[in-house]
Amino acid sequence: MAELSLAEDLTCSICLEPFKVPVTTPCGHNFCGSCLDQTWAVQVAPYLCPQCRSAYPTRPQLRKNTVLCAVVEQFLQAELARATLSDDWTPPARAAAPSPAGQVACDHCLKEAALKTCLVCMASFCQEHLRPHLDSPAFRDHPLQPPVQDLLRRKCPQHNRLRDLFCPEHSECICHVCLVEHKTCSPVALSQASADLETTLRHKLTVMYSQINGASRALEDVRARQQDVREAAQRKMEQLRQEFLEMKALIDSSEASSTRKIKEEEKRVSSKFDNIYQILLKKKSEIQTMKEEIEAALMKGDEFEFLEKAAKLQATSTKPVYVPKVELNHELIKGVCQSTADLKNELRRCVRQLQDKRPEEPADAGDHTEHATAPAHKPVRPGKKAPKEEKKPKKSPVAAASSNKVPTFGAPEQLVDLKQAGSEPAAKAPTSQPNSTSLKAKVLENFLAKSRPELLEYTVKVILDYNTAHTKVALSENYTVASGVDTHQNYRPHPQRFTFCSQVLGLHCYKKGIHYWEVEMQKNNFCGMGICYGRMARQGPESRLGRNSTSWCVEWFNTKISAWHNNVEKTLPTTKATRVGVLLNCDHGFVIFFAVAADKVHVMYKFKEDFTEALYPAFWVFSVGATLSICSK
């Protein structure tokens, strides 16, 4: 780790390679001189430091950092030595020069193999034709050497001499006559130059091998870090999801409690009005009876009978109708409404405050994607500012929203403190998992008690998917009505179309949230409705709703009503309702089927399931004339 840290410190954050002619900015950061020049060449004043973004009104005059340059050189040599000692790899050996024997022909007879090459005659001779060079004094000053191949390519084009020297300064082969033009150079023999260059290339090859190993390690490190980031983000998102689910459940529970208080108050006042109504009705009846008796007495002609009857009626007194003042407890209702408004305003304020405090994006040296091949000792890494920002994490939306106590909902026993639901540390998030079952049970109980107007608040528009409809299912009314017919419809083939059961799916799927729709049935003796995963089979008996593990439905089979899932049947009580409501809660994992009559609903059946995929509305119409219509309201 120490070596890795040193490698990072000796790496330019622009090119991600070891410093080359490093320079230091006034703010104390180091870069390759050429990299910084190219960066500032495309900028105008002020000039910014690529790492800390410090601004300079004029371009600073920078000089080479000789100390840092020496440190980089020593580090690279140490890396080379370490790679040489730790790795079993060795540079490949240079191929040996082909033996000239038997390959160079005699330039005189063009048959025998040459034994020597004369550097003056610029020709190769076999042993027989070489004898004049060995015996005659005239050829004693002609230097001989082993046979040389391709003499024409090795000749100096200016002096027609064999090029047997190498000039390192000009990187070219020269002859002895060329030495006059290379007085200031230091030419060496070809053999020595070849050996020197071979050593240099072997050294460079070893460095490159070490860099390749370092790049491989850096690639693995980047992938590992990327996976860690992905897993950490998934954990945080799951924690946030649980926190928000608990907050939603608490708010739903508080809403139900507040609504119940108002309903109880309305019931109390309504009961008093019922009692007053009955008393007034009885009073009216008594007065009406006395009125009729008085009218009958006035009709009597006999004075004796009239006086006898009138005296009794005169003694009977009647009191005027009195209606006591009965009103709702306006203080209670006002407190509930005010508490709800306070909660809404508080949540809005907290959310707006969180949105205004957006964290700044950390500087990332990884933006220079064109330098993806990092040096051997330097893995690709994010900017150095990121760890500093991680030391002070921002509050999550849940924690910020829960920092204040939520107002009560009209009664002391309804006090709700979101601190208990959302402000627990992230490390304690897994401890809330055992409560998820009770949370789902509370939410399900809450929805089972909702009225139809409350359910209609979650209404979605369901459109039937033409590509899934069986050929004996006719679609009409802008794809909102499905009818069973006896003749095959002219539908084009599609892989999603049902081929065994007279079924059709909704066009849109639901992965999250709460969704409600209602279906009107006509001739509902052989039909059904429910939900299913998109991967439900389209062929064979297992493609029928409820006969597999990927669908849930309620079905009318003649006069019998049943709930089906995974080929398990649950017989349900009969109902005269012709409209069915379907409530799907993807977040808490349940679907409820309601029988709808006027503005009232009663539960037919409910399925509890941890849904893992997107769900589609599904419909089955078997008998001819059976019709299912998606209701708009």
Helices and strands as residue ranges (DSSP letters): H 2-9, E 22-24, E 30-32, H 33-41, E 47-48, E 55-56, H 66-86, E 116-118, E 123-125, H 131-135, G 137-139, E 144-145, H 151-154, E 165-167, E 172-174, G 177-180, E 188-189, H 190-298, H 303-315, H 330-356, G 365-367, G 369-371, H 385-390, H 397-401, G 412-414, H 419-422, G 426-435, H 436-448, H 452-456, G 466-468, E 473-476, E 481-484, E 503-505, E 514-522, E 526-533, G 541-543, E 551-557, E 560-565, E 568-572, E 579-585, E 590-597, E 600-608, E 615-621, E 627-630
